[in-house]
């Protein structure tokens, strides 16, 4: 038997008052289109957590190197709004530092970001038995909490369909951060000490993508 859920999840990415629309989106590379179209802003907490990820994995000097490469000062308050071009520049610099592609860089950051974001909401992980339960309930636990702190955040939409072959997760967002979303799903497994496998099934565009997600006990 198959069942279907529709939830939304907020990654605390908010709109900028100077937004101009998405004209020309199809001509922009998948990894970049969300930053060059529409004048979006990014909440400071995303920069804060990105700094934690880089520092934990590669040391404080690595974060300083990224900021220098991106020509940024790096002073971000969690409640502040910052130009989306800044996070794009940091991710691009990280890709060069790590010698991996931009999509893989987003995936790495998203995976390590999820447990750190979860830590900012007290006792969240303890409410759920496993990664799948957490993922399916993400709208109930993260979205309301985030909206209290960041009322102008705009959540992507996730649809969940349970099948015999695994959980189908459809990501829909004007931001087009499919690989970040993939990394966050993988991070759910890390949060619960499980192995999560994500397979891309269908991506009509960078703003609409479906993954097949499977869960198993224990990390590989």
N, C-alpha and C positions, 0 to 999 in steps of 0.2 A: 504494500500500500504506500502511496506517495502522499506527502503532505506539503503544504506551502505556507510560508510566512513572508511577510513584507515588513521590514524594519528600516529605520534610518540611523546612521551613526555619524557623530560629529568628530571631525579631526581638528576642530577649532581653527578653521580657516575662514576668515570673514571677508565681506565685500568691502571694496573701497568706494568712497562716495563719488569718485571720478570715473567709475566704470563706463566704458564706451560700447560694450557689446562684444560679439564673437565673430565679426566679419573676417573672412579669410582663414578661419580655423582649419579648413581642410588642407591648406597649403603649409601648415606649420608642423614640424616634426612632433611625434607623439609625446616625447618626454618634455618638450618645451612649451607646447601650446598654451598650457594653463597659465604660464607666467608672462607671455608676450601679448596676450589678448585680454582686454577688459579691465586692466588696472586693479587686480585683486590685491588684497592685503593679507598678511599672515600674522597670526597671534604670536607674541613673544615667547609663550611657553613652548612652541614648536622649536624655536631656536635654542631655548634652554635645554630641552631634552636632546636635541641634536648634538649640542656641546657635550652632554653627558655620554652619549653614545660614542662619539669620537674619542673623548678622553678615556673612557673605560677600555676601549679597544686598542687605542694607539698612543695614549698619553697626552698630557696637556700641551706639549710642544706641537703635536699634530694639529690641534684646534687652532693654535696661534698661526701655524703655517697656512692653514686653510683661509683664515681671515686675511692674512697678508696677500695670498694669491688672489683672493677675491676683491682685494682693496677695500675692506670693510673694517670698521672700528670694533664691532662685536659687542656693543653695549645694548642688551635686550632685557626689558622687564616683562614678566610673564603676562601682564594685562595689556601691554602695549600692542599697537598695530604697526607693522613694518612692511615696506615695499616687497612684493613677491619676488622682484628681481634679485633681492639679497639672498633668499634661500636657494634660488636657482644658481646663483654664482657660487655659493658654498658647496652645493651638490656637484656642480661641474668641477670645482677645484678638488673635491674629494675623489672624483672619478679619476682624475689625473694622478693624485697621490697614491691611490690604491691600484692604479693601472688596470681598471676594469671599466666596462661600459657604463653609461649613465643609468640605464634601466637597472642593471645589477646594483649600482650604488643606491638607488632609491629602495631597492628590495632589502639590502643590508640595513639601511637606516630604519626602514619601517619595522623590520623584524626585531631589532634591538630597542626600538622606540616603544613598542607596545607594553612590555613589562614595566618600563619606567613610567609611562603614562598611567598604567593601572595602579602603581604605587602611590600616585597622587590622590587617589580616592580611597579612603580608609576602608579596610576589611572587604574590598571588592572580591578578590580571588576566593576568599573563604566562603562566599555565598554559593559557590558553584563547585560541582564535583569534578568536572573535566573541561577540556578546551572546547569541545563541541557545545556543551551547555552554555559556556561563557559566550561563545561567538553568537549563538542563537539569541541570547538575551542582551546583546550589547546595546541595543537601543534603550532598554530599560535601565541599565546601570551607568552608562557613560553619557548618553545624550542629555538626560535631564540635569545631571551634575554639571556638565559643561555649559549648558544654556544658562544656568544660574550665574556662572562666572563670566561667560562670554555671550551675552544675549544676541549679538550680531553675527554669531557663527552660522555658517550655512552647511548643513550636513549633506554628504552624499547619501544615496539610497541604496540599500542592499536588500535583495530578494533572496530568500532561501527556499530551496526545493529538495526534499529528502527523497533519494532514489536508492535502488538496490546497489548501484555502482558507486554511491557516495553522495555527499551533500553538494548540490549545485548552488553556487553563490554568484548572483548577478550584481555587478557593480555599475552604478549609474551616477555620473557626476560631471558637471560642466568643467571641472578642473582637470579631468583626464589623467589622474595619477594612478593608473592601473597597477604599476609595479610597486608603488608605495602601499596600496591596498593589499597586494599579494604578500608583501613583507609583514604587514600588520597581522594578517591571518596566520602566517608562520609563527609570529611572535606569541600568538595564543597558545601554541604548543609548548613553547619555551616557558611560558608562565606557569604551566601545569606539569612540566617535566614529561611531555608527550612528544611523539613524532607526528607532525602534521605534513601531509603532502598536498601540494597545490598544483593542479594541471590546468593550463589554459584551454578552454573548450571552444570558445567563440568570442571574438572581439570585432564587432562591427565597426568600432571606432575606438579612439582612446577614451571616450566618455561612456562607453557601454560595453562591458566585458563580462563574460561568464567563466567561472572557474569550477573545477570539480575538486572537492576537498575531502581527504580521507584522514582518519585519526587512528592512532595505535598507541598503546601504553608503552612508556619508556622512550628515551631519546636514543637516536642512532649514534 
